[in-house]
Amino acid sequence: MIDRWISVGLLGAVLAVPVLSGQGKQGGTTVIEDAYLGRIGMQLIRPPEASERALEAAAGGSLPLNDGGAAFAVVSAKSWVKMILKDPYSYPENTPFLAFRQENGAFDVIRARYHAGGLEIEVAETFQIISIKIKGFRFRTAVTNHDRALDAAETLLRTTQPIRFETAGVFEKGEWGRQVQSPGPPGWPFWEDELRWWDNGEIGFITLKAAGGPTQGVISPSEGMNLHWFD
């Protein structure tokens, strides 16, 4: 539990920070009435067309021009991946993290796509929300969407408390749900408490970027708090 009280530090200097303005639509997706799976969450989970093309180009070694205004955001985004994912599933050091200023005319977004631990992992972040999408996970004995999500979470996520998922509703052709918070007085915001899962053949998690320790800042999944991130 000590980790809940440690602030996330900078992991190192960023040498190259690609920045683009993404365009596209969320065609075919269902916006859920949930703080994390509404408009922001669905944009993180389903990249706009221009962002998808940029990720594919980056995988082939073609990177866009740099913009120093997103340098700190990229460092922060990398630190959150390392905080939430266990080491075998964190990003290789040469992974390009792409910054999309006002992606799709809305939110500043950092994206990365990489292979680790035999999986394809895609990370997308706004100022205070992080989404992690997983492809290629081999389930142990899981059959239901709930059990599949639990299996993946216990394998990949660096949690400090038991994961107790509940199913909350339909997600496209699958289901989604949330972490069941323990009863008692509310504490400092913590990413484990706010965790959402979804399963539509792929498995994904989305949550608040909150370390669980004392803070005077407002940490929120609201659109207003996640529009702007870059300098």
C-alpha positions in Angstrom: 0.0 0.0 0.0 3.0 2.3 0.3 2.9 2.9 -3.4 -0.4 4.7 -3.0 1.4 7.5 -1.2 4.3 7.9 -3.6 4.0 10.7 -6.2 4.8 9.6 -9.7 8.2 11.1 -10.7 9.7 11.9 -14.1 11.3 8.9 -15.7 13.8 10.8 -17.8 14.3 13.3 -20.5 12.3 13.1 -23.8 14.5 13.3 -26.9 11.7 13.4 -29.5 8.0 14.3 -29.0 5.9 13.9 -32.2 2.7 16.0 -32.1 -0.3 15.8 -34.5 -3.8 17.0 -34.8 -6.0 14.0 -35.1 -9.2 13.9 -37.2 -11.9 11.2 -37.5 -15.2 9.9 -36.2 -16.3 7.4 -33.6 -18.4 5.6 -36.1 -19.8 2.3 -35.0 -19.1 2.8 -31.3 -21.5 3.1 -28.4 -21.0 6.0 -26.0 -21.8 4.7 -22.5 -23.3 6.9 -19.7 -20.2 6.5 -17.5 -17.6 9.0 -16.5 -14.8 6.9 -18.0 -16.6 5.3 -21.0 -18.3 8.4 -22.4 -17.0 10.6 -25.2 -13.4 10.8 -23.9 -13.1 7.1 -23.2 -14.5 6.0 -26.5 -12.1 8.3 -28.3 -9.2 6.8 -26.4 -10.3 3.3 -27.0 -11.1 3.8 -30.7 -8.5 6.2 -32.3 -9.7 8.6 -34.9 -8.7 7.7 -38.4 -5.8 10.1 -38.6 -4.4 9.0 -35.3 -4.6 5.3 -36.4 -2.7 6.1 -39.5 0.0 7.9 -37.5 0.3 4.9 -35.1 0.7 2.6 -38.1 3.3 4.9 -39.7 5.2 5.2 -36.4 5.4 1.3 -36.2 7.1 1.5 -39.6 9.6 4.0 -38.4 8.0 7.2 -39.8 7.6 9.8 -37.1 6.0 13.2 -37.4 7.7 16.5 -36.5 8.4 17.3 -32.9 6.7 19.9 -30.7 8.4 20.7 -27.4 5.0 21.8 -25.9 4.1 18.1 -25.3 7.5 17.0 -23.9 6.4 17.0 -20.2 3.1 15.3 -21.1 5.0 12.5 -22.8 7.2 11.9 -19.8 4.1 11.9 -17.5 2.3 9.5 -19.9 5.3 7.0 -19.8 5.4 7.2 -16.0 1.7 6.2 -15.7 2.3 3.1 -18.0 5.0 2.0 -15.7 2.9 2.6 -12.6 -0.1 0.6 -13.8 1.4 -2.2 -15.9 3.7 -4.9 -14.5 7.3 -4.9 -15.9 6.8 -7.6 -18.5 4.1 -5.6 -20.1 5.6 -2.1 -20.0 6.8 -0.5 -23.2 10.2 -1.2 -24.8 12.4 1.8 -24.4 12.4 2.6 -28.1 8.5 2.8 -28.2 7.4 6.1 -29.9 4.8 8.0 -27.8 2.8 10.2 -30.2 1.1 13.4 -29.0 -2.0 14.6 -30.7 -2.9 18.2 -29.9 -6.6 18.6 -29.7 -7.2 15.3 -31.3 -10.4 15.1 -33.3 -10.9 18.8 -32.4 -11.3 18.0 -28.7 -8.7 16.5 -26.3 -4.9 16.6 -26.0 -4.0 12.9 -26.3 -0.8 10.8 -26.0 -0.8 7.4 -27.7 1.6 4.4 -28.0 1.3 1.0 -29.5 3.9 -1.7 -28.8 4.5 -5.5 -28.2 5.5 -6.8 -24.8 5.0 -10.1 -23.0 3.7 -11.7 -26.2 0.8 -9.2 -26.4 0.0 -6.1 -28.5 -0.7 -3.3 -26.1 -2.1 0.1 -26.9 -2.1 3.0 -24.5 -4.0 6.3 -24.8 -4.0 9.1 -22.3 -5.5 12.5 -21.7 -4.4 14.8 -18.9 -6.1 12.7 -16.2 -7.4 9.5 -17.8 -5.5 6.4 -19.1 -6.8 3.7 -21.4 -5.0 0.3 -22.0 -6.1 -2.0 -24.7 -4.8 -5.6 -25.0 -4.7 -8.0 -28.0 -3.5 -11.6 -28.0 -4.1 -12.4 -24.3 -4.3 -16.2 -23.7 -6.9 -16.8 -21.0 -6.5 -19.5 -18.4 -10.0 -20.9 -17.8 -12.0 -17.7 -18.4 -15.4 -18.1 -20.2 -17.5 -15.0 -19.4 -16.5 -11.4 -20.2 -16.2 -10.7 -16.5 -13.8 -13.7 -16.0 -11.8 -12.8 -19.0 -11.3 -9.2 -17.8 -10.4 -10.4 -14.3 -7.9 -12.9 -15.7 -6.2 -10.2 -17.8 -6.2 -7.6 -14.9 -4.6 -10.0 -12.5 -1.9 -10.9 -15.0 -1.1 -7.4 -16.2 -2.0 -4.7 -13.7 0.2 -3.7 -10.8 -2.6 -3.6 -8.2 -2.1 -3.4 -4.4 -5.5 -4.7 -3.4 -7.7 -7.6 -4.6 -9.5 -7.0 -7.9 -13.3 -7.4 -7.5 -14.9 -6.7 -10.8 -18.7 -6.4 -11.4 -20.5 -6.3 -14.7 -22.3 -3.1 -15.4 -23.7 -3.3 -18.9 -23.3 -3.9 -22.6 -20.2 -2.7 -24.5 -20.7 -3.0 -28.2 -21.0 -6.8 -28.7 -19.5 -7.5 -25.3 -19.8 -6.2 -21.7 -18.1 -3.7 -19.4 -17.9 -3.2 -15.7 -16.0 -1.7 -12.8 -14.0 -2.3 -9.7 -16.2 -2.8 -6.6 -15.0 -0.3 -4.1 -14.7 -1.3 -0.5 -17.3 0.2 1.9 -16.2 2.9 4.3 -15.3 6.6 4.1 -13.9 7.8 0.8 -10.1 8.3 0.7 -7.8 10.0 -1.8 -8.7 9.3 -5.4 -6.9 6.1 -6.6 -6.7 4.5 -10.0 -7.4 1.1 -8.7 -10.7 2.2 -7.2 -11.8 3.9 -10.4 -10.9 1.0 -12.7 -13.3 0.1 -15.5 -12.9 -2.9 -17.8 -14.4 -3.8 -21.1 -14.4 -6.9 -23.3 -15.4 -7.1 -26.9 -13.1 -9.8 -28.1 -10.3 -7.4 -27.2 -9.8 -6.6 -23.5 -9.4 -3.0 -22.2 -9.0 -1.0 -19.0 -9.6 2.7 -18.4 -9.2 4.7 -15.2 -8.3 7.9 -13.4 -4.6 8.9 -13.2 -4.6 9.2 -9.4 -1.9 7.8 -7.3 -3.9 7.4 -4.1 -1.9 9.8 -1.9 -2.7 13.3 -0.5 -3.3 15.9 -3.2 -4.7 19.4 -3.3 -5.3 19.3 -7.0 -8.6 18.3 -8.7 -8.3 14.9 -10.4 -11.4 14.2 -12.5 -12.6 12.3 -15.6 -14.7 15.3 -16.7 -14.3 16.6 -20.2 -13.4 20.1 -18.9 -10.4 18.7 -16.9 -9.1 16.7 -19.9 -9.3 19.1 -22.8 -5.8 20.6 -22.5 -2.6 19.0 -21.4 0.2 20.3 -23.6 2.0 23.7 -23.2 
